[in-house]
Amino acid sequence: MKQTRREFMKSQAVTAAALTAGITVPAISSAEGKDDGIRWDKTACRFCGTGCSVLLGVKDGKVVATQGDPDAPVNKGLNCIKGYFLTKIMYGKDRLTKPLLRMKDGKYDKNGQFTEVSWDTAFKTMAEKWVAARKAKGPKGVGMFGSGQWTLWEGYAASKLLKGGFRSNSLEPNARHCMASAVGAFMRTFGIDEPMGCYDDMEHADVFVLWGSNMAEMHPILWSRITDTRLTKPGCEVHVLSTFKHRSFELADNGIIFHPQTDLAIGNYIANYIIQNKAYDKEFIDAHCNFKKTPTDIGYGLRASHPLQKKAKNPNKGKLSAITFEEYAKSVEPYTLEKASELSGVPKKNLEKLAKAYADPKKKVSSYWTMGFNQHTRGVWMNSLVYNIHLLMGKISEPGNGPFSLTGQPSACGTAREVGTFTHRLPADYVVKKDSHCKFGEKIWKLPEGTIPRHNGKANGKEQTDISGKPMGKTLIHAVAMHRALKDKKMNCFWVLCNNNLQAAANFNEESWPGWRDPENFITVSDPYPTVSAMGADLILPTAMWAEKEGAYGNSERRTQFWRQQVQAPGISKSDLWQMVEFSKYVKVADVWPEDLIAKKPEYADKTLYDVLYTNGQVDKFPKVQVVDEAGNKYDNNEAEDFGYYIQKGLFEEYRMFQWDGKKKGHELAPYEDYHAARGLRWPVIDGKETLWRFREGYDPHVKALNPDVKKVMFTSTAKRW
């Protein structure tokens, strides 16, 4: 077969990119065509947020092989080292297979030894503790900490259980630790979460800028695509900014190592450069941008008693106020090349080269970042500064031009952020701060008005009554505050699922460990392995993981992907979805709802939370079916078998009601079956067509219909504390 010069260069670039990223190129022949007794099917990788599709090979009830999916638009047949060793995580010798409860003399004891118990004993013990804590301590008396590794329906079921069932907003994912800054900046700048662009930018851009992201090692498949473009596109540039040198610098045309925290100064310098050189797109700014400023010297989110928090002039403040373009320009004016270089320690020539790349109207620029921004003490500001730069130039929401926050977990976007697993959120970007949003959620969930706890404990301007008969009060509590609440005995029950919260959370010695091991508190951990969190718990629930259940993830580019259950979990392990739904059978509505709320729907009085939440005529609408693929291969669905209906489809279709039936648009997903037939679809999906670039007419189907003159927000954060 003859190759053109271009094809030869591309193939060499792919090979070079693969070597750079530490990955291999798949064989030409697909594994699906081999006749070796192995059943192959597509799955979504369970590691990072890239969202690669992986072909999984199953033989004799066990996963025996993986390879990159050649039909996948994300990874195009490539697999990184994590993808090739996916199955190793499922077959560790120390997998947990039965529930374990700390017991002494045949009963629960905080200081007892872990003892095997039945699921019935586990849930009865748990329900007793949860009901007591909910009555005694109010909405914050119980809490759940989930994960960006949950499937979509696991996160949605959790949101429904906590907010609609236990009437508590004490629900957070581990994505709070890694993505809160990104979410805050998205919401404050665009009014809706998640990136406006997609991975296609990697083939369209002329310039790539990495801010605090080591893509070569952390997102190697995406790095291979950037490497391909860099090696084959004349004039293409790669700029890498970091506080230390890493593997991504090997491809950098402009490697920048700066002093910690001074990326703020660099961002302001670039904005100032663009303005001083009148390179900005005035027409775009006048039509689409407005300017805001935010308070500075806001502290660090610590306890109010902490010296640093006391010292701050505006602790925890963030209200935006309007300013003009001229005032914005004045605010960044002090950030000259000389000052930025002095503060950051970066040579002037490197900073100027970066600024010129952004300011060149002929160059398409894509910016990428991960924890360098998102775990920054001023993460929202830094995210927003890059948005400012792109908006000044109008380089946004079109092929090759855009800022892009990459995620680290497979469904930090799809699950943690989209289905409402944060304390302040409901599904599809609705929030508990707005009474109308809560009412909409109650309507979909068929709950009496006033069920979902509002952020201030007031529905229709009146106090919401709690199970104790007292007003609910303020209900929001973020991830870090949950550990503080456990230590302070304000929260007595805590359920951790699909993450190692005890080890990963901040301030283990001072906050986490004292709270977890307090005799008044009951900690449940759902995990497939005996992690630090599991060993610190009172009850361990064995979890079915990844391909041992039917699932769905949403990746960094808004791509939703489904997979079928491939194999059985070991022992009597059960998925997190099954655990949450089954647990709801052990709690009655009357255990957690006050009489005046039940009076609005007296038919709920003697029902369990399971009856109200998961057999409401919507979730249980779809009968269980034999799951098959296009080739006729049959697959198990343990949850459907146990509950008697296709619960994954029911939860997903009910979640879609938030997107299609409400006033907030721009988050629409396709029907359930469409995702099993595709390698993922990027929302919003309108008339069967996915959206690649949001917010710009010609790409986003909502722009013209909703408001073609809608303005995006730019705001300035020019704190002088470096």
N, C-alpha and C positions, 0 to 999 in steps of 0.2 A: 504493500500500500504506500503510495507516494504521499509525501507531506509538503505543504508549502513552507516557505521560510517562516511565515507567521506562526503556522501550526507547530513547526519545530521549536521555535522560540518559546511558545506557550508550554509545550510539553516539558522543555528543559526548565522553565520557570516553576512549573508545578512540582517537578522533582526537587529543585532547589528549595522551594518553599516547604515541602514536606520534610526535607532534611533539617532545615532551620527550625521547624516547629517540633521536631522529634517524632514525626509520624511517618507512616508508610502509605504508598499509593496502592489502591486495591487492584487485584488481578482483573484482566479484561473480562473474563467469564464470571458471571454472577453466581453466587453460592446457591441462588434459588434454582438454578438449572441442574444441580447435581442430584444424582439418584443414590444416596448413601443412607437412606432411612432417617435423615434429619429433616424435621419440619422447620422451615424458615418463615419468620414473620417480622414485620417492622415494629420497633419500639422507639421511644424517646429516651435518650441517655439520661441517667439519673444524677449525673455530676453537675457540671457548671451550667450557667444560664445561656450558653450558646444555642442549645436546642438541636443538637445533631440527631439525625435519625440513624438508628443502628439496627442491622438485621440480626435477629437472635435465632440461633439454631438449637432446637430441642430434640432430644432423643431419649426414649425410655423414661419420660417424666423429669428429665433434668436438662438444664441449659448447658450445652457442651461447647458452644462456639459463638463468637460475635464477629461481625465485620461491618465496615461502613456501608451505608445504604447508597448505591449509585444513583437512585432515583430521587434522592433528597436534595432540595435546592439549597439547604444550609451548608452541609458538609460535602456534598457532591461525591460521595463514595469514600471520602477520607475518614480516618479514625485516629484520634490521638491515643497516647498510651493509656489514658483513663478509660477510653471507650473500649479498647481491646481487653482490658482486665475487669470489665463491668461485672462479670459473673462471679469473680472471686469473692465479692462482698456477700454473696448469698450463701456461700458454703463454708463458712468458718466453723471450726470445731466447737466454739463457745457460743453458738447461736442459742438464744433463749427459746424454749419451746412450751413452757407452762407458766401460768401466773404464779408469782412469788409474793407472799405476805409476811412481814415481820411478825413472828408469833412466839409466845412463851406460855407453856402450860395449856396449849390448845386454843389460845385466843390471841387476838391482836395485841402486840406490845411494841411500843416505839423502840425499845432497846432489845427486842427479840431477834431471833435468827430468821433469815429468809426460809420460808417453808412453802412447798408446793400446795396450791389450793385450786379449787374449781373456779370457772368463770362466775358461777352463781355466787360463791362465797366472796370472791373479789368484788363484784358489783354491789352486793348487799352491804359489805363493809364500807365501800366507797360512798354509796348513797346515804347511809346513816351519817357519815361525816359531813358530806356536802350539804345535806338538808339542814343539819344542826348549825353549820357555819353560816349558811345563807340566812337563816332566821336570826342568828345572834349578832352577826356583824354587818348585815346589809349587803348591797350589791357588790361591794369590794371584799366581802368575806370569802368569796371563792374566785379562782382564776384559772385560766388555761393559757398555756404557752405553746404555740404551734410552730409551723415551719414553712419555708419556701421549698421544701421537698415533699410537702403534702400534695396529693392530687387535687384538682380543682374541686371535685365533689367532697373531698375530705374537709377542705377549708370552708366550703359553703355550708356543709352540715355542722361544722363547729360554730360558725357565726350564728346559725339558726338556733342551735342548742343553747348557747350562752345568752344571746341577746333576745331571742324570742321565747326560750324556755325558762332558763334561770333568771331572766330579766337582769342580766349583768353585762356591763361593757368591759369586764376584766378579761379581755381576750387580746392577745398580742402574738405576732409571729417572731421568729428569730431575725427576720428581715428588718425589724425595727433597729437592730444594731448595725446593719450594713446599708440599708436603703432609705432610712428616714430623711437624710439630707437630700437625696435625689427626689423623693416624693414631695418634700416641702418646697423645693425649687420648682418642680413641675407645676404644682398647684398654684403657687404664688405668681408664676410667670404666665402660665397658659390656662389655668383653671381646670385642667384635666391631667391625669397622671399618664406617665410612660412616654417613650420617645416618639417623635413625630416622623422620623425616618426609618430606614431598614438597612439590612446588610447589603442590599444592592448598591448602596453608596460606595462600597469598597471597590467596585469595578468602575465607578464614575468619577471619583475624586481625583484631583491633581495633587492635593496636599493632604497628608495625614498628620494629625497632632495627637500625641498620647500624653495625657495629663495624669500622672500618678497611676499608670496602668502598665503592668508587665505582660502584655498580651502574648508575647512569644511563649511564655510558660503557663500563664493562667487561662488564656483563650487561644490555644495553638491553632485550632482550625480556622478561626477568623484571621489570625495572624498570617496563615498560609495564603489567604485571599488577598490581604494587603501586600504581602511579599510578592505575589504574582503580579499585581498591578505595578508595584514599584520597579520590578525587574523588566517589565515589558512596555511600560508607557513612558515615552520620552518626556523628560522634564519633571517627572513625578518626584515629590519630596516627602521625606518622613522626618518629623520633629518629635523627639522624645524628651519629656520633662519628668524628673524624679529627684528624690533626695539621695539616691544612691544609684550606682551603675548596675544594670541587669542585662539579661539576654536581648531584650528589645533594642538596646543600643547598638547591637551588631548591624542592624539595618539602617540606623539613623544617619541622615544627612546633617542633622543639627542636634547633637546630644547636649542636653542642658541639665546640670545638677545644681539645684538651688538649696539654700538654707531652709529648714522646715518652717512652714507657715508663710513664707514670702511669695508663694504662688499668688496670693492676693495682690501683692504689689505688682507682680508681672502681669496679671490680668488687667489691672487698672492702667498700667503703662500701655498695653496694647490698645485699649479703648482710647486712651489719650492720644496715642500715635495716629489712630484712624481719624480722630476729630481734628487734631492739629493740621494734618495733611489734607483735610477736607475730602477724604476718601469715602466717607460714609454715603449710603444711598438715601438721599434726602426724600425722594419720592416715596420710597418704601416706608421710611420712618414716619412721615406725615400721614400716610394712609393706614398704617398698621400698628404703630407703637405709641405707648404713653409711658411716662417716667414716674417712678416712685422712689422714695428713700425709706430706709428702715432704721430704727434706733441702733446705736452702737453701745459698746461696753455692757453687754447683756449677761455676763456671767457664763457659767459652763454647765447649767442644768444640774448642779449639785444640790444636796440638801440645803435648805435655807440657812442652816446653822454653820455651814462650811465657811471658813474665812474668805475664800475667793468669791463665793457667792455674796457674802456681806459687802465685800469691797466694790462690787459692780454697781454702777449708777442706775442701770436699767435692767435689773435681773429678770430674765425670762420674758422680756418685752419683745414685740415684733410687729406691732401695728404699722402698716404702711401709710405714708402721706404723699400727696401729689407734689411733684416738682416739674419744672420745665426742662426742655432739652438743654437750654443754656445753663441752668443750674446743675444739671448732670455733668455737662462739660466742665464746669468750674470745679466740681467735686473730684474729678480725675486729673485735673490740670497739674497738681503737684507731682504726679507720678511721671516724671521725666525719665529719659533713658539713663541719665546719671544716677538718679535716686533709686530706680529699680535695680540697677546693677550693684549699687552700694549695699542695698538691703539684702538682695538675693545672693550675692557673691557670684553672679553669672557674668561673664564677659559681655561688654556692650554689643560686640558684633553678633553674638548668638541671639541676644534679645531682639536686636533690630531685624535680623533675618527672619525671625518668627513673626514679628509685627508686620513686616512687609508681605509675608505670605498671606496673612489674614486680610491685609488692606488692598491686595491686588485684585481688581474687579474681574480680571480674566482667569483667575484661578479658583477652582472649586475646592473648598476646604471641608474636611470631615474631622471632627474632634471626638476623641474617645477617652473615657475615664472609668475608674472603678473605685477601690477603697481609698486611693490617694485623695480623692475629693470627699467621698461619702462617709469616711470615718475621720473626717477633719474636724477640728474644734469649731471651725466656721464653715461647715460643709454646705449649708444652704447658700451662703454668700458666694462660695467658690463656684458651685454649680451655676448660680445666677450670673456671675461675671462672664462665664463662657457664653451663656445665652445672650448676654448684652453684646458681646463682640460679634456674634453671628447676626443678631438683629440689626446692629448698626450697619452692617454691610448688606443686609437682605439675603445673606447666605444661609438659607434655612428652608426646610420642607420642600426640597427639590433634589433631583438626582445629583449626588456628589456633594451637596452642601447641607451640613447639619451637625448639630451637637448631639452626642449619643452617650447616655449613661449605661454601661454594661453591667450585668448582674452576675452574681457568683453562684446562685443556686438555680436548679432547673426550672423552678416555678415561683421564684421570688416575685415575678411580675404576675403570672397567671393565677397563682393561688393567693399568696400573701397579700397582694395589693388589689387584685381585681374582685375577689369574692367577699371582701369585708372582714378580714381577720385582724384588723387593727382596732384598738379601743374606740377610736373616733369615727370609724367607717362602717358603712353598710355596703352591700354588693353594688358593683358598677358605679363607683365614685359617689354614691349617696352617703350622707353623713348624719350622725346622731345629733349634731348641733342644730339641725334644721327640723323643726316640728313637722313640716310638710313632707320631708323625706321619710321620717319615721312612720307617718301615717300611710305613706305609699308602701313601705315595707310591710306594715301590718295588714294592709289590704291584700297584698300578694300572698302573704303567709297565712291569711285567714285568722288573724288574731284580733281580739277586741282592741279598740282604740285606746292607746295609753300603755300598751304592753311593753313595747321596746323602751328601755330607759333612755331618756334624753340626757344630753351632756350635763345640763343643769338641774335635772330631776323635775322638770316642769313640762307638762303637756297642755296645750291650749292656755298657757300662762298660769296654770294651776299646778300645785305640788302633786307629784305622782306618789301614790301610797305604796309603801313597801309591805312585804309579808308580815313584818313586825307591827304594822299599823302606823309606823312613823313615816315621815316624808323620806323619799329616796336620797335627796341631796345630790351633790355633784357626783358623777359616776365615772368619769374618765380616769384611767390609771395606766400609764405606759409601762413598758417592759422593765426598766430599771426600778421604777417605783413599786412594782410588784414585789421585788425582793426586799425592798425597804419595808413594805407593808407586812411581809412575812416576819421579818425581824421585829417589827413594832407590834406584832400580834393583831394587826388590823385585818389580815387575811389569814385564814386558818386552813384552807384547802387549795391545793395547787396541782394542776395536771399538766405534765410536760409530754409532748408527743413529737416524735420524729426530729429530735435535736438533742444535743448534749448541753443543756442550758446551765447546769450547775458549774461545769468546767469553763464554758465559754463566756458566761456573763461577767460583767465588771465587778471588781471588788469582792472576790471570793471570801477572803478572811473576815472582812468587816461587815458585809451585808448578807451574802448568799448563804454560806454555811451556817451561821447562827440561826437564820430563819428556817432553813430546811430541817435542821435537827432540833428545833424547839419542840418540846413535848406537846404543846397545844396544837401543833400543825400536822396535817396529814398530807403527805406528798405522794403523788402517783406519777410514775414514769412509764410510758409506752415505748419500748425499744426492742430491736432485734438482738442487741448485744449488751453485755454487762458493762456499760460505760460508767464514767464517774457519776453521772446523774443517776443512773440506775442504782448504783451502790449507795447513793445518798438518799434514796427514796424509802418509803414505807411499804409501797405496793408497786411491783413491777409487772407490767402487762406485756406479753410477748407479741411482737408485731410481724405481720406479713409485709414483705417489702417489695417495692418495684414490680417486677414481672410476676410476682405471686398474687397480683390483684389486677383488675382492669383499672386503667388510669388515664389521666390527662395532665399535661403540663402546658404552661404558657411561657415562652422564652423571652429574651430581651427585645426582640423586634416585633412583639405583639403576635407571635405565631403560636396558635393553639394546636397541640398534637395529641392524638389518642393512641392507646395501645390496648391489646387484649390480654387477659390473664394467660400466662404461658405455662406455669407450673404450680404445684401445690406448695404451701408454706410448711415448714417442719413442725411436727408435734401438733399441738392445738393452737398454734399462733393464729392470730386474726388481724385483719387490716385495721388501720386507725378508723376508717369509715365504719366498719362493723362494730368496733368498740364503742364509739360515740353513740351510734344509733341504738345498739343493744343496751347500753347503760341508761338511755332515756326511758326504757321500760321500767326501771326500778325507782323512778321518781314520779310522784303524782302531781298533777296541776295544783291541787290544794296544799301541797307541801311547800310551794314556792310562790304562789300568787295570792294576793290579798282578796278578801271576800268581795270588795266593791268591784274589782276587776273581773272576777268570775261571774258576778251578777250580770255583766254585759253579755256573757255567753254561758248561761247556766248549763248548757249541754256539755260543757267541758269539765264540769265540777268533779266528776268521778273518773276522769280519764287520766292516763299517764302522759308524760311529755312526748312519748313515742306516738301515741294516738293522735295528738294535736299537731305535731310537727312533721311526722314522716308518713302518716296514713291519712292525709288531708284531702285525698281525691286528686291531688296533683303529683306528688312524689310517687305515690303508688299507682299511678294511672296506667303505667305500661307493664303488661304481664311479662314474666320471665320467659325467655326464649333460648333456644339452643344457639349459642354464638358460633358463627361460621365465617370463614374468610372467602375470598373470591374463588379459591380453588376447592372449596368444600371442606377444608380442615375444620375440625370441631375444637372448641375451647371451653374451659370451665368458667363459671362466674359464681364464686362461692357466696358472695353477698346476695345475689339474686336468688340463689338456691335457699339460703337461710331465711330470708325475709319474704320470699314468695312473689316478688315482683322485681322488675328491672330498675333497681334503686339508683344506679348511676345515671341512667337516662332520665329518670324522673327528677332527680336533683338538678341535673344540667338544664333540662327544659324549663324548670321553675326559675332557675337563675336567669335564663334568657328573658323571662318576663320583665325583669328589672331593666333590661336593655331596650326592649321593644315596646313595652307598654307605658313607660314613663316619659317625663318631659326631657330628661337628660339623654341626649343622643351622642353618637360617636363611639359607642362601645359594643356595637351589635355583633353577636356571634351567629354562625350558621347553625342549622339543625344538627342534631346529634349524629345522624348517620353520615353526614358529609365528611366528618373528621376521620372516621374509620376508613373512608375511601381515599383520603388525601394524605400528603406528607405535611400536613399542617396548613392553616389558613391565617392570614394576618388581618386582625380586626381593625376597623369595622368591616364586616362582610355584608355588602348590600347587593341584593339581586344575584347572589352567588359569586360576586366578585370581591376579592380582597383589596384592601387599601394599602398601598406601599408608602405614600407620603401624606401625612395629615396636615390640615390647616391651610393648604394652598389650593385655590381653585384650579381645576383641571386634573387634580389628583385625588382630592378628598371630596366625596359626593355630598357632604353636608355643608360645605362652605357657602355655596350660592343660595341654597334653600334657607339656611338659618340666618346668616348675616354676613354678606360679603365685606362689610366694613368693620368687622369685629377687630378690636385692638388687642394686641399682645402687650404684656407688661414687661418693662425693663425697670430694674431698681438698682440703686447703688448702695454698696456696703464698703465704706472707706475707713474702717477702724485702723487706728495707728498702732495697735499692739501687735508687734511682730515677734 
